[in-house]
Amino acid sequence: MSDAEANTADTLIFTQKIRELGCLVSLCSFSGNPESLNLLDKMKVDFLKIDGSLVCNILRDEEDLDKVKSINQLAHKAEIRTIAELVETDDIIVKLKEIGVDYAQGFGVAMPHPFKDLES
């Protein structure tokens, strides 16, 4: 996210070119701060990856839970799918499903695998 914010013009050109190739665009580590909202207004994305520092605390911190809910609602209103980063436990998975987050990634979903071990 910070790279995209620091190089907004280059990011917009890159995302346009990558879309022309038929690729989808994901904006990672989205936290809903003013800078990330500003960037989201300027570029078209297919996925918002909700910052893991918020996701991992949603069961302990009401403020982080509210932020995740708000980001998810904002994304869905804009017809952008959401991905929760740093999903570590089954309880967090359950809460994310309740909220309506579209996808999850992290050790709570699956451990990393070498490419050679993945089925194609």
Biopython code that builds the backbone (N, CA, C, O; Angstrom):
import numpy as np
from Bio.PDB.StructureBuilder import StructureBuilder

atoms = [
    (1, "MET", "N", (0.816, -1.179, 0.000)),
    (1, "MET", "CA", (0.000, 0.000, 0.000)),
    (1, "MET", "C", (0.865, 1.249, 0.000)),
    (1, "MET", "O", (0.596, 2.177, -0.763)),
    (2, "SER", "N", (1.904, 1.299, 0.842)),
    (2, "SER", "CA", (2.723, 2.504, 0.928)),
    (2, "SER", "C", (3.463, 2.776, -0.370)),
    (2, "SER", "O", (3.661, 3.935, -0.732)),
    (3, "ASP", "N", (3.878, 1.724, -1.085)),
    (3, "ASP", "CA", (4.530, 1.915, -2.388)),
    (3, "ASP", "C", (3.566, 2.557, -3.375)),
    (3, "ASP", "O", (3.947, 3.460, -4.120)),
    (4, "ALA", "N", (2.335, 2.100, -3.383)),
    (4, "ALA", "CA", (1.336, 2.660, -4.296)),
    (4, "ALA", "C", (1.045, 4.116, -3.947)),
    (4, "ALA", "O", (0.868, 4.946, -4.838)),
    (5, "GLU", "N", (0.995, 4.425, -2.662)),
    (5, "GLU", "CA", (0.743, 5.798, -2.232)),
    (5, "GLU", "C", (1.905, 6.710, -2.611)),
    (5, "GLU", "O", (1.699, 7.846, -3.038)),
    (6, "ALA", "N", (3.128, 6.204, -2.451)),
    (6, "ALA", "CA", (4.316, 7.018, -2.722)),
    (6, "ALA", "C", (4.523, 7.254, -4.216)),
    (6, "ALA", "O", (5.142, 8.242, -4.609)),
    (7, "ASN", "N", (4.010, 6.359, -5.040)),
    (7, "ASN", "CA", (4.199, 6.436, -6.485)),
    (7, "ASN", "C", (2.861, 6.350, -7.206)),
    (7, "ASN", "O", (2.672, 5.507, -8.083)),
    (8, "THR", "N", (1.947, 7.216, -6.835)),
    (8, "THR", "CA", (0.578, 7.144, -7.339)),
    (8, "THR", "C", (0.516, 7.184, -8.860)),
    (8, "THR", "O", (-0.195, 6.376, -9.458)),
    (9, "ALA", "N", (1.230, 8.088, -9.496)),
    (9, "ALA", "CA", (1.166, 8.205, -10.960)),
    (9, "ALA", "C", (1.628, 6.914, -11.618)),
    (9, "ALA", "O", (0.975, 6.416, -12.535)),
    (10, "ASP", "N", (2.745, 6.370, -11.158)),
    (10, "ASP", "CA", (3.248, 5.117, -11.720)),
    (10, "ASP", "C", (2.294, 3.956, -11.443)),
    (10, "ASP", "O", (2.106, 3.079, -12.286)),
    (11, "THR", "N", (1.700, 3.962, -10.260)),
    (11, "THR", "CA", (0.748, 2.907, -9.897)),
    (11, "THR", "C", (-0.468, 2.928, -10.818)),
    (11, "THR", "O", (-0.936, 1.878, -11.256)),
    (12, "LEU", "N", (-0.973, 4.108, -11.107)),
    (12, "LEU", "CA", (-2.143, 4.224, -11.981)),
    (12, "LEU", "C", (-1.817, 3.744, -13.393)),
    (12, "LEU", "O", (-2.633, 3.070, -14.022)),
    (13, "ILE", "N", (-0.644, 4.083, -13.889)),
    (13, "ILE", "CA", (-0.224, 3.614, -15.224)),
    (13, "ILE", "C", (-0.073, 2.100, -15.213)),
    (13, "ILE", "O", (-0.546, 1.419, -16.122)),
    (14, "PHE", "N", (0.588, 1.571, -14.181)),
    (14, "PHE", "CA", (0.790, 0.129, -14.089)),
    (14, "PHE", "C", (-0.535, -0.621, -14.051)),
    (14, "PHE", "O", (-0.714, -1.604, -14.771)),
    (15, "THR", "N", (-1.472, -0.161, -13.210)),
    (15, "THR", "CA", (-2.746, -0.882, -13.099)),
    (15, "THR", "C", (-3.532, -0.827, -14.408)),
    (15, "THR", "O", (-4.205, -1.791, -14.772)),
    (16, "GLN", "N", (-3.445, 0.290, -15.104)),
    (16, "GLN", "CA", (-4.123, 0.387, -16.400)),
    (16, "GLN", "C", (-3.513, -0.605, -17.394)),
    (16, "GLN", "O", (-4.242, -1.306, -18.096)),
    (17, "LYS", "N", (-2.192, -0.665, -17.454)),
    (17, "LYS", "CA", (-1.513, -1.572, -18.390)),
    (17, "LYS", "C", (-1.786, -3.036, -18.047)),
    (17, "LYS", "O", (-2.004, -3.852, -18.941)),
    (18, "ILE", "N", (-1.774, -3.363, -16.781)),
    (18, "ILE", "CA", (-1.983, -4.744, -16.358)),
    (18, "ILE", "C", (-3.417, -5.179, -16.642)),
    (18, "ILE", "O", (-3.662, -6.339, -16.975)),
    (19, "ARG", "N", (-4.362, -4.255, -16.512)),
    (19, "ARG", "CA", (-5.760, -4.547, -16.857)),
    (19, "ARG", "C", (-5.900, -4.811, -18.354)),
    (19, "ARG", "O", (-6.664, -5.684, -18.767)),
    (20, "GLU", "N", (-5.165, -4.056, -19.160)),
    (20, "GLU", "CA", (-5.209, -4.255, -20.604)),
    (20, "GLU", "C", (-4.737, -5.656, -20.985)),
    (20, "GLU", "O", (-5.130, -6.182, -22.027)),
    (21, "LEU", "N", (-3.905, -6.256, -20.154)),
    (21, "LEU", "CA", (-3.440, -7.636, -20.377)),
    (21, "LEU", "C", (-4.447, -8.671, -19.885)),
    (21, "LEU", "O", (-4.264, -9.870, -20.095)),
    (22, "GLY", "N", (-5.508, -8.205, -19.232)),
    (22, "GLY", "CA", (-6.544, -9.108, -18.739)),
    (22, "GLY", "C", (-6.365, -9.530, -17.295)),
    (22, "GLY", "O", (-7.066, -10.425, -16.822)),
    (23, "CYS", "N", (-5.438, -8.903, -16.585)),
    (23, "CYS", "CA", (-5.192, -9.246, -15.183)),
    (23, "CYS", "C", (-6.138, -8.472, -14.265)),
    (23, "CYS", "O", (-6.652, -7.414, -14.627)),
    (24, "LEU", "N", (-6.352, -9.022, -13.076)),
    (24, "LEU", "CA", (-7.114, -8.348, -12.036)),
    (24, "LEU", "C", (-6.138, -7.616, -11.122)),
    (24, "LEU", "O", (-4.957, -7.955, -11.059)),
    (25, "VAL", "N", (-6.642, -6.613, -10.419)),
    (25, "VAL", "CA", (-5.793, -5.783, -9.568)),
    (25, "VAL", "C", (-6.257, -5.891, -8.118)),
    (25, "VAL", "O", (-7.449, -5.830, -7.815)),
    (26, "SER", "N", (-5.281, -6.051, -7.240)),
    (26, "SER", "CA", (-5.541, -6.110, -5.810)),
    (26, "SER", "C", (-4.752, -5.006, -5.114)),
    (26, "SER", "O", (-3.579, -4.785, -5.416)),
    (27, "LEU", "N", (-5.402, -4.319, -4.186)),
    (27, "LEU", "CA", (-4.738, -3.307, -3.373)),
    (27, "LEU", "C", (-4.520, -3.916, -1.998)),
    (27, "LEU", "O", (-5.475, -4.206, -1.277)),
    (28, "CYS", "N", (-3.258, -4.107, -1.641)),
    (28, "CYS", "CA", (-2.901, -4.825, -0.416)),
    (28, "CYS", "C", (-2.795, -3.905, 0.792)),
    (28, "CYS", "O", (-2.581, -2.700, 0.662)),
    (29, "SER", "N", (-2.949, -4.501, 1.962)),
    (29, "SER", "CA", (-2.770, -3.827, 3.248)),
    (29, "SER", "C", (-3.631, -2.587, 3.389)),
    (29, "SER", "O", (-3.175, -1.562, 3.896)),
    (30, "PHE", "N", (-4.865, -2.677, 2.948)),
    (30, "PHE", "CA", (-5.795, -1.557, 3.016)),
    (30, "PHE", "C", (-6.274, -1.387, 4.453)),
    (30, "PHE", "O", (-6.768, -2.333, 5.067)),
    (31, "SER", "N", (-6.125, -0.178, 4.982)),
    (31, "SER", "CA", (-6.493, 0.062, 6.377)),
    (31, "SER", "C", (-7.627, 1.069, 6.540)),
    (31, "SER", "O", (-8.136, 1.261, 7.645)),
    (32, "GLY", "N", (-8.018, 1.704, 5.453)),
    (32, "GLY", "CA", (-9.093, 2.678, 5.539)),
    (32, "GLY", "C", (-8.649, 4.047, 5.989)),
    (32, "GLY", "O", (-9.487, 4.912, 6.240)),
    (33, "ASN", "N", (-7.338, 4.270, 6.101)),
    (33, "ASN", "CA", (-6.860, 5.603, 6.484)),
    (33, "ASN", "C", (-7.073, 6.567, 5.319)),
    (33, "ASN", "O", (-7.327, 6.123, 4.199)),
    (34, "PRO", "N", (-6.976, 7.858, 5.554)),
    (34, "PRO", "CA", (-7.245, 8.832, 4.476)),
    (34, "PRO", "C", (-6.388, 8.622, 3.222)),
    (34, "PRO", "O", (-6.873, 8.807, 2.105)),
    (35, "GLU", "N", (-5.135, 8.242, 3.397)),
    (35, "GLU", "CA", (-4.262, 8.031, 2.246)),
    (35, "GLU", "C", (-4.747, 6.863, 1.390)),
    (35, "GLU", "O", (-4.774, 6.950, 0.163)),
    (36, "SER", "N", (-5.133, 5.762, 2.057)),
    (36, "SER", "CA", (-5.588, 4.595, 1.299)),
    (36, "SER", "C", (-6.935, 4.867, 0.636)),
    (36, "SER", "O", (-7.186, 4.380, -0.466)),
    (37, "LEU", "N", (-7.799, 5.633, 1.287)),
    (37, "LEU", "CA", (-9.079, 6.004, 0.676)),
    (37, "LEU", "C", (-8.857, 6.889, -0.544)),
    (37, "LEU", "O", (-9.547, 6.745, -1.553)),
    (38, "ASN", "N", (-7.902, 7.798, -0.453)),
    (38, "ASN", "CA", (-7.564, 8.676, -1.571)),
    (38, "ASN", "C", (-7.068, 7.860, -2.764)),
    (38, "ASN", "O", (-7.463, 8.113, -3.902)),
    (39, "LEU", "N", (-6.206, 6.889, -2.500)),
    (39, "LEU", "CA", (-5.696, 6.039, -3.573)),
    (39, "LEU", "C", (-6.820, 5.216, -4.191)),
    (39, "LEU", "O", (-6.872, 5.054, -5.410)),
    (40, "LEU", "N", (-7.706, 4.703, -3.373)),
    (40, "LEU", "CA", (-8.824, 3.908, -3.872)),
    (40, "LEU", "C", (-9.735, 4.732, -4.775)),
    (40, "LEU", "O", (-10.297, 4.201, -5.733)),
    (41, "ASP", "N", (-9.886, 6.013, -4.484)),
    (41, "ASP", "CA", (-10.687, 6.897, -5.327)),
    (41, "ASP", "C", (-10.072, 7.084, -6.713)),
    (41, "ASP", "O", (-10.781, 7.349, -7.684)),
    (42, "LYS", "N", (-8.761, 6.945, -6.795)),
    (42, "LYS", "CA", (-8.061, 7.215, -8.049)),
    (42, "LYS", "C", (-7.889, 5.996, -8.944)),
    (42, "LYS", "O", (-7.732, 6.143, -10.156)),
    (43, "MET", "N", (-7.916, 4.808, -8.378)),
    (43, "MET", "CA", (-7.632, 3.627, -9.196)),
    (43, "MET", "C", (-8.736, 2.578, -9.093)),
    (43, "MET", "O", (-9.424, 2.476, -8.077)),
    (44, "LYS", "N", (-8.892, 1.809, -10.153)),
    (44, "LYS", "CA", (-9.876, 0.732, -10.178)),
    (44, "LYS", "C", (-9.194, -0.548, -9.714)),
    (44, "LYS", "O", (-8.178, -0.962, -10.272)),
    (45, "VAL", "N", (-9.763, -1.164, -8.694)),
    (45, "VAL", "CA", (-9.229, -2.429, -8.195)),
    (45, "VAL", "C", (-10.346, -3.465, -8.156)),
    (45, "VAL", "O", (-11.528, -3.130, -8.074)),
    (46, "ASP", "N", (-9.945, -4.715, -8.215)),
    (46, "ASP", "CA", (-10.891, -5.828, -8.146)),
    (46, "ASP", "C", (-10.995, -6.395, -6.737)),
    (46, "ASP", "O", (-12.035, -6.920, -6.339)),
    (47, "PHE", "N", (-9.900, -6.281, -5.990)),
    (47, "PHE", "CA", (-9.833, -6.830, -4.643)),
    (47, "PHE", "C", (-9.193, -5.815, -3.707)),
    (47, "PHE", "O", (-8.247, -5.120, -4.079)),
    (48, "LEU", "N", (-9.715, -5.738, -2.499)),
    (48, "LEU", "CA", (-9.079, -4.990, -1.418)),
    (48, "LEU", "C", (-8.632, -6.013, -0.393)),
    (48, "LEU", "O", (-9.441, -6.789, 0.116)),
    (49, "LYS", "N", (-7.352, -6.013, -0.093)),
    (49, "LYS", "CA", (-6.837, -6.891, 0.952)),
    (49, "LYS", "C", (-6.810, -6.095, 2.247)),
    (49, "LYS", "O", (-6.039, -5.148, 2.398)),
    (50, "ILE", "N", (-7.665, -6.498, 3.171)),
    (50, "ILE", "CA", (-7.800, -5.789, 4.443)),
    (50, "ILE", "C", (-6.566, -6.057, 5.291)),
    (50, "ILE", "O", (-6.180, -7.206, 5.503)),
    (51, "ASP", "N", (-5.958, -4.990, 5.769)),
    (51, "ASP", "CA", (-4.699, -5.054, 6.499)),
    (51, "ASP", "C", (-4.748, -6.077, 7.634)),
    (51, "ASP", "O", (-5.659, -6.061, 8.462)),
    (52, "GLY", "N", (-3.761, -6.958, 7.656)),
    (52, "GLY", "CA", (-3.692, -8.018, 8.655)),
    (52, "GLY", "C", (-3.572, -7.514, 10.079)),
    (52, "GLY", "O", (-3.997, -8.196, 11.012)),
    (53, "SER", "N", (-2.997, -6.322, 10.267)),
    (53, "SER", "CA", (-2.885, -5.793, 11.626)),
    (53, "SER", "C", (-4.262, -5.497, 12.219)),
    (53, "SER", "O", (-4.427, -5.503, 13.439)),
    (54, "LEU", "N", (-5.246, -5.240, 11.365)),
    (54, "LEU", "CA", (-6.627, -5.071, 11.831)),
    (54, "LEU", "C", (-7.288, -6.432, 12.022)),
    (54, "LEU", "O", (-7.930, -6.686, 13.042)),
    (55, "VAL", "N", (-7.123, -7.301, 11.029)),
    (55, "VAL", "CA", (-7.806, -8.599, 11.020)),
    (55, "VAL", "C", (-7.432, -9.443, 12.233)),
    (55, "VAL", "O", (-8.303, -10.049, 12.858)),
    (56, "CYS", "N", (-6.148, -9.489, 12.570)),
    (56, "CYS", "CA", (-5.721, -10.381, 13.658)),
    (56, "CYS", "C", (-6.236, -9.939, 15.022)),
    (56, "CYS", "O", (-6.149, -10.699, 15.986)),
    (57, "ASN", "N", (-6.768, -8.733, 15.120)),
    (57, "ASN", "CA", (-7.263, -8.223, 16.406)),
    (57, "ASN", "C", (-8.780, -8.132, 16.511)),
    (57, "ASN", "O", (-9.288, -7.637, 17.517)),
    (58, "ILE", "N", (-9.520, -8.595, 15.504)),
    (58, "ILE", "CA", (-10.965, -8.344, 15.499)),
    (58, "ILE", "C", (-11.729, -9.014, 16.640)),
    (58, "ILE", "O", (-12.850, -8.611, 16.953)),
    (59, "LEU", "N", (-11.138, -10.024, 17.261)),
    (59, "LEU", "CA", (-11.824, -10.682, 18.376)),
    (59, "LEU", "C", (-11.513, -10.023, 19.714)),
    (59, "LEU", "O", (-12.189, -10.288, 20.708)),
    (60, "ARG", "N", (-10.486, -9.157, 19.748)),
    (60, "ARG", "CA", (-10.060, -8.519, 20.996)),
    (60, "ARG", "C", (-10.272, -7.010, 21.009)),
    (60, "ARG", "O", (-10.306, -6.393, 22.074)),
    (61, "ASP", "N", (-10.415, -6.421, 19.835)),
    (61, "ASP", "CA", (-10.430, -4.962, 19.751)),
    (61, "ASP", "C", (-11.639, -4.516, 18.933)),
    (61, "ASP", "O", (-11.689, -4.703, 17.718)),
    (62, "GLU", "N", (-12.601, -3.929, 19.616)),
    (62, "GLU", "CA", (-13.853, -3.508, 18.969)),
    (62, "GLU", "C", (-13.599, -2.478, 17.867)),
    (62, "GLU", "O", (-14.291, -2.476, 16.848)),
    (63, "GLU", "N", (-12.615, -1.610, 18.065)),
    (63, "GLU", "CA", (-12.292, -0.593, 17.067)),
    (63, "GLU", "C", (-11.771, -1.242, 15.771)),
    (63, "GLU", "O", (-12.156, -0.839, 14.674)),
    (64, "ASP", "N", (-10.904, -2.239, 15.906)),
    (64, "ASP", "CA", (-10.412, -2.936, 14.717)),
    (64, "ASP", "C", (-11.535, -3.715, 14.029)),
    (64, "ASP", "O", (-11.595, -3.768, 12.800)),
    (65, "LEU", "N", (-12.415, -4.313, 14.814)),
    (65, "LEU", "CA", (-13.570, -5.011, 14.252)),
    (65, "LEU", "C", (-14.435, -4.041, 13.447)),
    (65, "LEU", "O", (-14.862, -4.360, 12.337)),
    (66, "ASP", "N", (-14.689, -2.873, 14.002)),
    (66, "ASP", "CA", (-15.493, -1.870, 13.301)),
    (66, "ASP", "C", (-14.815, -1.407, 12.013)),
    (66, "ASP", "O", (-15.484, -1.190, 11.002)),
    (67, "LYS", "N", (-13.485, -1.253, 12.046)),
    (67, "LYS", "CA", (-12.752, -0.853, 10.844)),
    (67, "LYS", "C", (-12.875, -1.909, 9.757)),
    (67, "LYS", "O", (-13.093, -1.580, 8.591)),
    (68, "VAL", "N", (-12.734, -3.181, 10.134)),
    (68, "VAL", "CA", (-12.849, -4.265, 9.152)),
    (68, "VAL", "C", (-14.250, -4.278, 8.557)),
    (68, "VAL", "O", (-14.410, -4.433, 7.346)),
    (69, "LYS", "N", (-15.266, -4.117, 9.402)),
    (69, "LYS", "CA", (-16.645, -4.064, 8.903)),
    (69, "LYS", "C", (-16.822, -2.897, 7.933)),
    (69, "LYS", "O", (-17.412, -3.062, 6.865)),
    (70, "SER", "N", (-16.320, -1.734, 8.293)),
    (70, "SER", "CA", (-16.463, -0.545, 7.447)),
    (70, "SER", "C", (-15.744, -0.710, 6.110)),
    (70, "SER", "O", (-16.285, -0.353, 5.063)),
    (71, "ILE", "N", (-14.531, -1.247, 6.147)),
    (71, "ILE", "CA", (-13.779, -1.467, 4.907)),
    (71, "ILE", "C", (-14.525, -2.440, 4.006)),
    (71, "ILE", "O", (-14.625, -2.228, 2.798)),
    (72, "ASN", "N", (-15.047, -3.506, 4.599)),
    (72, "ASN", "CA", (-15.784, -4.499, 3.823)),
    (72, "ASN", "C", (-17.026, -3.882, 3.185)),
    (72, "ASN", "O", (-17.313, -4.133, 2.014)),
    (73, "GLN", "N", (-17.759, -3.079, 3.947)),
    (73, "GLN", "CA", (-18.962, -2.416, 3.410)),
    (73, "GLN", "C", (-18.601, -1.439, 2.299)),
    (73, "GLN", "O", (-19.262, -1.410, 1.260)),
    (74, "LEU", "N", (-17.569, -0.646, 2.507)),
    (74, "LEU", "CA", (-17.108, 0.312, 1.508)),
    (74, "LEU", "C", (-16.734, -0.407, 0.210)),
    (74, "LEU", "O", (-17.129, 0.012, -0.878)),
    (75, "ALA", "N", (-15.984, -1.476, 0.336)),
    (75, "ALA", "CA", (-15.562, -2.233, -0.844)),
    (75, "ALA", "C", (-16.759, -2.819, -1.576)),
    (75, "ALA", "O", (-16.855, -2.708, -2.799)),
    (76, "HIS", "N", (-17.662, -3.433, -0.847)),
    (76, "HIS", "CA", (-18.818, -4.065, -1.484)),
    (76, "HIS", "C", (-19.724, -3.052, -2.169)),
    (76, "HIS", "O", (-20.304, -3.348, -3.214)),
    (77, "LYS", "N", (-19.852, -1.853, -1.591)),
    (77, "LYS", "CA", (-20.626, -0.791, -2.254)),
    (77, "LYS", "C", (-19.999, -0.409, -3.585)),
    (77, "LYS", "O", (-20.696, -0.037, -4.529)),
    (78, "ALA", "N", (-18.674, -0.504, -3.649)),
    (78, "ALA", "CA", (-17.948, -0.174, -4.881)),
    (78, "ALA", "C", (-17.768, -1.402, -5.780)),
    (78, "ALA", "O", (-17.049, -1.351, -6.778)),
    (79, "GLU", "N", (-18.427, -2.497, -5.414)),
    (79, "GLU", "CA", (-18.339, -3.758, -6.163)),
    (79, "GLU", "C", (-16.908, -4.280, -6.242)),
    (79, "GLU", "O", (-16.454, -4.754, -7.283)),
    (80, "ILE", "N", (-16.214, -4.177, -5.110)),
    (80, "ILE", "CA", (-14.853, -4.693, -4.959)),
    (80, "ILE", "C", (-14.913, -5.842, -3.954)),
    (80, "ILE", "O", (-15.504, -5.712, -2.882)),
    (81, "ARG", "N", (-14.297, -6.961, -4.312)),
    (81, "ARG", "CA", (-14.254, -8.099, -3.396)),
    (81, "ARG", "C", (-13.159, -7.887, -2.356)),
    (81, "ARG", "O", (-12.167, -7.205, -2.611)),
    (82, "THR", "N", (-13.355, -8.484, -1.175)),
    (82, "THR", "CA", (-12.427, -8.286, -0.068)),
    (82, "THR", "C", (-11.696, -9.575, 0.289)),
    (82, "THR", "O", (-12.229, -10.679, 0.174)),
    (83, "ILE", "N", (-10.457, -9.387, 0.726)),
    (83, "ILE", "CA", (-9.603, -10.479, 1.192)),
    (83, "ILE", "C", (-9.037, -10.060, 2.543)),
    (83, "ILE", "O", (-8.424, -8.998, 2.652)),
    (84, "ALA", "N", (-9.232, -10.873, 3.563)),
    (84, "ALA", "CA", (-8.655, -10.597, 4.878)),
    (84, "ALA", "C", (-7.257, -11.205, 4.937)),
    (84, "ALA", "O", (-7.071, -12.388, 4.653)),
    (85, "GLU", "N", (-6.282, -10.385, 5.309)),
    (85, "GLU", "CA", (-4.910, -10.853, 5.488)),
    (85, "GLU", "C", (-4.705, -11.335, 6.922)),
    (85, "GLU", "O", (-5.446, -10.951, 7.827)),
    (86, "LEU", "N", (-3.698, -12.176, 7.116)),
    (86, "LEU", "CA", (-3.269, -12.617, 8.450)),
    (86, "LEU", "C", (-4.354, -13.334, 9.240)),
    (86, "LEU", "O", (-4.491, -13.119, 10.445)),
    (87, "VAL", "N", (-5.111, -14.170, 8.581)),
    (87, "VAL", "CA", (-6.155, -14.941, 9.251)),
    (87, "VAL", "C", (-5.477, -16.144, 9.913)),
    (87, "VAL", "O", (-4.959, -17.030, 9.233)),
    (88, "GLU", "N", (-5.490, -16.159, 11.240)),
    (88, "GLU", "CA", (-4.699, -17.143, 11.978)),
    (88, "GLU", "C", (-5.513, -18.225, 12.688)),
    (88, "GLU", "O", (-4.967, -19.279, 13.014)),
    (89, "THR", "N", (-6.804, -17.992, 12.935)),
    (89, "THR", "CA", (-7.573, -18.960, 13.729)),
    (89, "THR", "C", (-8.950, -19.212, 13.114)),
    (89, "THR", "O", (-9.457, -18.429, 12.312)),
    (90, "ASP", "N", (-9.525, -20.330, 13.524)),
    (90, "ASP", "CA", (-10.885, -20.661, 13.088)),
    (90, "ASP", "C", (-11.899, -19.632, 13.593)),
    (90, "ASP", "O", (-12.863, -19.319, 12.895)),
    (91, "ASP", "N", (-11.686, -19.107, 14.803)),
    (91, "ASP", "CA", (-12.609, -18.110, 15.357)),
    (91, "ASP", "C", (-12.611, -16.836, 14.512)),
    (91, "ASP", "O", (-13.658, -16.217, 14.322)),
    (92, "ILE", "N", (-11.448, -16.449, 14.009)),
    (92, "ILE", "CA", (-11.383, -15.270, 13.142)),
    (92, "ILE", "C", (-12.083, -15.565, 11.818)),
    (92, "ILE", "O", (-12.766, -14.700, 11.269)),
    (93, "ILE", "N", (-11.916, -16.776, 11.309)),
    (93, "ILE", "CA", (-12.604, -17.158, 10.071)),
    (93, "ILE", "C", (-14.114, -17.042, 10.248)),
    (93, "ILE", "O", (-14.804, -16.510, 9.378)),
    (94, "VAL", "N", (-14.621, -17.534, 11.358)),
    (94, "VAL", "CA", (-16.060, -17.458, 11.636)),
    (94, "VAL", "C", (-16.526, -16.006, 11.665)),
    (94, "VAL", "O", (-17.555, -15.671, 11.078)),
    (95, "LYS", "N", (-15.774, -15.143, 12.347)),
    (95, "LYS", "CA", (-16.157, -13.725, 12.449)),
    (95, "LYS", "C", (-16.116, -13.062, 11.074)),
    (95, "LYS", "O", (-17.002, -12.272, 10.750)),
    (96, "LEU", "N", (-15.113, -13.365, 10.268)),
    (96, "LEU", "CA", (-15.018, -12.780, 8.926)),
    (96, "LEU", "C", (-16.189, -13.214, 8.045)),
    (96, "LEU", "O", (-16.698, -12.426, 7.248)),
    (97, "LYS", "N", (-16.608, -14.462, 8.193)),
    (97, "LYS", "CA", (-17.785, -14.929, 7.446)),
    (97, "LYS", "C", (-19.026, -14.163, 7.881)),
    (97, "LYS", "O", (-19.845, -13.784, 7.044)),
    (98, "GLU", "N", (-19.174, -13.930, 9.194)),
    (98, "GLU", "CA", (-20.312, -13.149, 9.711)),
    (98, "GLU", "C", (-20.327, -11.750, 9.104)),
    (98, "GLU", "O", (-21.381, -11.234, 8.733)),
    (99, "ILE", "N", (-19.156, -11.150, 9.008)),
    (99, "ILE", "CA", (-19.026, -9.794, 8.468)),
    (99, "ILE", "C", (-19.333, -9.768, 6.975)),
    (99, "ILE", "O", (-19.844, -8.778, 6.453)),
    (100, "GLY", "N", (-19.015, -10.867, 6.295)),
    (100, "GLY", "CA", (-19.249, -10.938, 4.857)),
    (100, "GLY", "C", (-18.014, -10.736, 4.005)),
    (100, "GLY", "O", (-18.121, -10.488, 2.803)),
    (101, "VAL", "N", (-16.827, -10.840, 4.621)),
    (101, "VAL", "CA", (-15.582, -10.761, 3.861)),
    (101, "VAL", "C", (-15.564, -11.919, 2.871)),
    (101, "VAL", "O", (-15.957, -13.037, 3.206)),
    (102, "ASP", "N", (-15.107, -11.649, 1.646)),
    (102, "ASP", "CA", (-15.182, -12.637, 0.569)),
    (102, "ASP", "C", (-14.137, -13.746, 0.652)),
    (102, "ASP", "O", (-14.450, -14.911, 0.409)),
    (103, "TYR", "N", (-12.911, -13.395, 0.991)),
    (103, "TYR", "CA", (-11.811, -14.368, 0.998)),
    (103, "TYR", "C", (-10.931, -14.137, 2.212)),
    (103, "TYR", "O", (-10.946, -13.066, 2.818)),
    (104, "ALA", "N", (-10.155, -15.174, 2.559)),
    (104, "ALA", "CA", (-9.216, -15.077, 3.667)),
    (104, "ALA", "C", (-7.905, -15.733, 3.267)),
    (104, "ALA", "O", (-7.878, -16.698, 2.504)),
    (105, "GLN", "N", (-6.820, -15.186, 3.800)),
    (105, "GLN", "CA", (-5.520, -15.807, 3.603)),
    (105, "GLN", "C", (-4.760, -15.751, 4.916)),
    (105, "GLN", "O", (-4.876, -14.787, 5.673)),
    (106, "GLY", "N", (-3.998, -16.772, 5.174)),
    (106, "GLY", "CA", (-3.200, -16.823, 6.390)),
    (106, "GLY", "C", (-3.066, -18.245, 6.879)),
    (106, "GLY", "O", (-3.657, -19.165, 6.313)),
    (107, "PHE", "N", (-2.284, -18.427, 7.938)),
    (107, "PHE", "CA", (-2.019, -19.762, 8.476)),
    (107, "PHE", "C", (-3.284, -20.446, 8.972)),
    (107, "PHE", "O", (-3.331, -21.675, 9.028)),
    (108, "GLY", "N", (-4.314, -19.678, 9.335)),
    (108, "GLY", "CA", (-5.576, -20.270, 9.767)),
    (108, "GLY", "C", (-6.347, -20.911, 8.626)),
    (108, "GLY", "O", (-7.247, -21.720, 8.853)),
    (109, "VAL", "N", (-5.991, -20.549, 7.401)),
    (109, "VAL", "CA", (-6.638, -21.118, 6.218)),
    (109, "VAL", "C", (-5.802, -22.285, 5.708)),
    (109, "VAL", "O", (-6.316, -23.383, 5.493)),
    (110, "ALA", "N", (-4.520, -22.039, 5.519)),
    (110, "ALA", "CA", (-3.605, -23.085, 5.050)),
    (110, "ALA", "C", (-2.175, -22.623, 5.264)),
    (110, "ALA", "O", (-1.874, -21.431, 5.207)),
    (111, "MET", "N", (-1.318, -23.568, 5.506)),
    (111, "MET", "CA", (0.109, -23.274, 5.625)),
    (111, "MET", "C", (0.673, -23.055, 4.227)),
    (111, "MET", "O", (0.137, -23.588, 3.255)),
    (112, "PRO", "N", (1.744, -22.278, 4.112)),
    (112, "PRO", "CA", (2.368, -22.081, 2.798)),
    (112, "PRO", "C", (2.917, -23.402, 2.261)),
    (112, "PRO", "O", (3.374, -24.260, 3.017)),
    (113, "HIS", "N", (2.860, -23.541, 0.948)),
    (113, "HIS", "CA", (3.364, -24.740, 0.279)),
    (113, "HIS", "C", (4.291, -24.338, -0.853)),
    (113, "HIS", "O", (4.064, -23.327, -1.517)),
    (114, "PRO", "N", (5.341, -25.132, -1.075)),
    (114, "PRO", "CA", (6.153, -24.878, -2.268)),
    (114, "PRO", "C", (5.304, -25.111, -3.522)),
    (114, "PRO", "O", (4.410, -25.957, -3.518)),
    (115, "PHE", "N", (5.577, -24.380, -4.569)),
    (115, "PHE", "CA", (4.813, -24.533, -5.811)),
    (115, "PHE", "C", (4.806, -25.980, -6.280)),
    (115, "PHE", "O", (3.792, -26.474, -6.773)),
    (116, "LYS", "N", (5.933, -26.655, -6.126)),
    (116, "LYS", "CA", (6.020, -28.039, -6.640)),
    (116, "LYS", "C", (5.058, -28.980, -5.917)),
    (116, "LYS", "O", (4.723, -30.038, -6.448)),
    (117, "ASP", "N", (4.607, -28.611, -4.709)),
    (117, "ASP", "CA", (3.678, -29.459, -3.961)),
    (117, "ASP", "C", (2.213, -29.151, -4.246)),
    (117, "ASP", "O", (1.333, -29.888, -3.801)),
    (118, "LEU", "N", (1.939, -28.086, -4.972)),
    (118, "LEU", "CA", (0.567, -27.698, -5.290)),
    (118, "LEU", "C", (0.077, -28.432, -6.516)),
    (118, "LEU", "O", (0.828, -28.633, -7.471)),
    (119, "GLU", "N", (-1.184, -28.834, -6.491)),
    (119, "GLU", "CA", (-1.779, -29.461, -7.663)),
    (119, "GLU", "C", (-2.053, -28.387, -8.699)),
    (119, "GLU", "O", (-2.403, -27.255, -8.364)),
    (120, "SER", "N", (-1.889, -28.756, -9.958)),
    (120, "SER", "CA", (-2.183, -27.762, -10.998)),
    (120, "SER", "C", (-3.502, -28.017, -11.657)),
    (120, "SER", "O", (-3.899, -27.273, -12.554)),
]
sb = StructureBuilder()
sb.init_structure("model")
sb.init_model(0)
sb.init_chain("A")
sb.init_seg("    ")
for serial, (resi, resn, name, xyz) in enumerate(atoms, 1):
    if name == "N":
        sb.init_residue(resn, " ", resi, " ")
    sb.init_atom(name, np.array(xyz, "f"), 0.0, 1.0, " ", f" {name:<3s}", serial, name[0])
structure = sb.get_structure()
